């Protein structure tokens, strides 16, 4: 079957009836001599957390319009979140290391470009991207992408996911 190894395994159900499970493995491929296996594209995600404060304000709007649009998030004293960041990279397995990406390098890049710059910061006043941009979760995901994408060398950035809280997150897959 297209070079895929098939394995049929019988097992018993709780009611005592026998059932079989068929598994397919790409790792046990039998290829004609001289043929290389197809490249496998894998996705790897690393998670990190950081705390930051912000407020929503558009200087082009009146104070009344800002309050109406942003509500309590328009308070210039700000409010904070414990953000969860997920960075997903994609690539092929390096045959030498067995990795898609050097995990230590990915962690260091995330720390240098995101956590060191944004953790325990007032985004509007301390992070350059938000001096003129409203620090919504959407804009935060885009800014993180823009910081990370040029710094990754062995794997390609696939997704940046930013959780503002447990039930609200944004996914950014880059510029098309």
Secondary structure by P-SEA (a helix, b strand, c coil): cccbbbbbbbbbccccbbbbbbbbbcccccccccccccbbbbbbbbbbbbbbbbbbbbccccaaaaaaaccccccccccccbbbbbbbbbbccccccccccaaaaaaaaaaaccccccccccccccccccccccccaaaaaaaaaaacccccccccccbbbbbccccccccccccc
